[in-house]
């Protein structure tokens, strides 16, 4: 029983490690695309405008990160 538990734990750990590596690879691939750069520039422009808004209007706007 303990041996099965140990083997299963090792399999789960190996699976999680492979998934993390795959996620990192896919994220790196996505970040290298022109589409990602355009979306990131848009996001930064919106955040900059939101930070500038309280100076003009006197009303604070709380911005959260999208990721």
C-alpha positions in Angstrom: 0.0 0.0 0.0 2.8 2.5 0.9 4.7 1.5 -2.2 1.7 2.3 -4.4 1.3 5.6 -2.7 5.0 6.4 -3.2 4.9 5.4 -6.9 1.7 7.5 -7.5 3.2 10.5 -5.8 6.3 10.2 -8.0 4.1 10.0 -11.1 2.1 13.0 -10.1 5.2 15.0 -9.4 6.7 14.1 -12.8 3.4 15.0 -14.5 3.3 18.4 -12.8 6.9 19.1 -13.7 6.2 18.2 -17.4 3.1 20.5 -17.4 5.1 23.4 -15.9 7.8 23.0 -18.6 5.1 22.9 -21.3 3.4 25.9 -19.9 6.6 27.9 -19.8 7.4 26.9 -23.4 4.0 27.9 -24.6 4.1 31.2 -22.7 7.5 32.0 -24.2 6.2 31.2 -27.7 3.1 33.4 -27.2 5.2 36.3 -25.9 7.4 36.2 -29.0 4.4 36.9 -31.3 3.5 40.3 -32.7 -0.1 39.8 -31.4 1.2 39.6 -27.8 3.2 42.8 -28.3 0.3 44.7 -29.7 -2.0 43.5 -26.8 0.6 44.4 -24.3 1.1 47.9 -25.7 -2.7 48.4 -25.6 -2.9 47.2 -22.0 0.0 49.5 -21.0 -1.7 52.5 -22.8 -5.0 51.9 -21.0 -3.2 51.6 -17.6 -1.3 54.8 -18.3 -4.5 56.6 -19.2 -6.2 55.3 -16.0 -3.3 56.5 -13.9 -3.4 59.9 -15.5 -7.2 60.2 -15.1 -7.3 61.0 -11.3 -4.9 64.0 -12.0 -7.4 65.5 -14.4 -10.7 64.5 -12.8 -9.8 64.1 -9.1 -11.5 60.7 -9.0 -9.3 57.7 -8.2 -9.6 54.6 -10.3 -8.3 51.3 -9.0 -6.6 49.2 -11.7 -6.0 45.5 -11.4 -3.6 43.5 -13.4 -5.0 41.3 -16.1 -2.7 38.4 -15.6 
